[in-house]
Amino acid sequence: MIIADECLDAGVTAIIRNAGYEVLSIQERYSGFVDTDILDVVKTYRGTLITEDKDFGELVFAYGYKDVSVIFLRYDKESFSDVISKVLDVLKELKKETAHKFVTITKRKVRIREL
């Protein structure tokens, strides 16, 4: 399951849903949750969080939050379609994986770190 962070652009959520993925939207279901509570939701559903909030990187790497997968998006309006295309490619690959990952997607690259 894909967990769409509250700050995630609604267009991203819609595109992922239209691609056939089951998406739980934090904004629709758990509005106002703090980041650690969101990571608990990700753990509970064994999902992958998609976010534009860099604080999740800090929680995972600096504070050692475990057993979650996160896709962190960095883009501007001009690179939106490039980034979304990469998101869909990464989601296909992550479906096959069992290990937890932290993925950063920008217009120019995809960086995948195993957690």
Secondary structure, 3 states (H helix, E strand, C coil): CEEECCCCCHHHHHHHHHCCCCEEEHHHHCCCCCHHHHHHHHHHHCCEEEECCCHHHHHHHHCCCCCCEEEEECCCHHHHHHHHHHHHHHHHHHHCCCCCEEEEECCCCEEEEEC
